[in-house]
Amino acid sequence: MAQDDGETSLAAKNFRPLLKLDRLLRPVHSFMEIEASGGIVLLIAAIAALFLANTSLSGWYTDFWQQTLTLDAFGRKFEMSLLHLINDGLMTIFFFVVGLEIKREMILGELRSAKKALLPILAAVGGMIVPALIYWGIEGRGPGAKGWAIPMATDIAFVVGFLSLLGKRVPHNLKIVLLTLAIADDIGAILVIATVYTKGIHYEYVAASLGFYGFVFIFNFLGVRRLVPYLIAGAGMWYCLLLSGIHPTIAGVLLGLAAPASKLIRTDNLKAYLSQFQASLERLGDELDTTTLRAVGRESVSPLERLENDLHPWVAFLIMPLFALANAGVPVQLTALESSTAWAVVLGLVLGKPIGIFCITWMAHAFRWVNYPASVTAPMFFAGACLCGVGFTMSIFMSGLALEGDVLIAAKVGTLLGSAISACLGLLFLHSFLDRRDIASVAE
C-alpha cells in the first residue's frame, strides 16, 4: 500500500507542472529566454554579413541574394529574388508572431488594462515621435527624407539579449516594461508600414485579401482546429496583398491578431480528466492509450499560446538571423558617414529614443498619471530607454522600404552605428545604476 501511495504521489508530482497557477507568467519567461539567445544568434549573423560584404567575397554575397526564384502555378509565373523572398515572405512569419505577441499583451499582459498600459504606450509614443522629428530636422529636404520612420523602431531581441548580460541584477519589472514598450513600438511601426510605405494601391486585390481574411474568422467561428485551411486562407491573403501594393507582411500581423486566444478545455476540466487518467494509469499501466491525453493537453492551451510557443524559436533562430545575413551586409566606408542620412539615423536612435521615452514618462510620472514599476528607479528606466535605441531589425526593414541606392547604404550604416552606440550607453548606464542600487541596499 505504501508503494501504491508512493506511485500515486509520483504521478501527481509529474502532473503538477500542468496545473500551476502561474501559467500567465510562463510564456513571458520563455519569450525572454528565447529572445536573449536569439539576440546572440542575430548578432553573429549581422557580423557575418558585414564580414562578407567587406571582403573579396562581397561580389558573391550580393549576387547570391539577388538570385531569382521562379514558380509556375495555375498558369501564372511567379518570380521573386531570394532577398525579396526573405523580406516579403519569411518576414511575414516574423510579423505573424509579432501579431500574436500584441494580442497576448492586450489580453493577458501589460496592455490588458488602461492603467498598466499607459506607461509603455506613452513611452512608445515618445520613442517614435522624437526620433522621427530629429531625423526630419536633419534630413527633411535631403535625399533620404522618406526614411523618417527608420529610427522609430526598437529591436526586442537585442534589447532582451543585452539585458540578459547583466543577469538577475536587472529587475524583472524593468524587463517586462521594456518588452511591452517594444511591442507597443511595433504597433506604431506596423501602422507606418501599412499607411506610408505603400505604392499605388489596387483595391480589387485589397478586397480579395479581405475575403480570404474573412475565411479565417469563419473557420474560427466553426471551431476548425486543423491548420491546413488557415494556411490556405493566409497564403491567399498574403498573395493578394503582394499584388495590391500594400506590403504583404501586414498579412502576418492581421492573421496573428485573428488567432483564437481561448482554449477549448478549461483548467478545472483538465484537472478532472487528469484525475481520471491517473486512476486508469494505475489500473492499466503501459496498455493505456495516451492519444486522448495528448489531444486534451493540446486543447488545454489556446491556439494563440501554442502558435507563439511553436513559431517563436523558428523566428528567433532562423528567420531573423537570415534577415540579418541578407540585409546587414553593407560596405562600411567612411564616405557613408558623410551622408546626412546616416547621421539622421544615428542621432535619432542615440538621442531621440531615450529623450522621447524618458521625457514623456517623466512628465507623466510628475503629474502622477503613471508610476514606475516596483524596484525600477527613474535612472534605471532612463538606461533602459537608451537600450531601446537598438533598432536593428525593424529599422533595416523600413530602410529597405523607404530608400534605395547609396542613401539606403547610408541609412543601414547609420542604423548599425546608432544601434551599437545605444547598446554601449544603455549597458554602461544600467550597470552603473544597478551598482548604486546594490550599494544602497547594503547600506540599509
Order of alpha helices (4+ residues) and beta strands (2+ residues): alpha-alpha-alpha-beta-beta-alpha-alpha-alpha-alpha-alpha-alpha-alpha-alpha-alpha-alpha-alpha-alpha-alpha-alpha-alpha-alpha
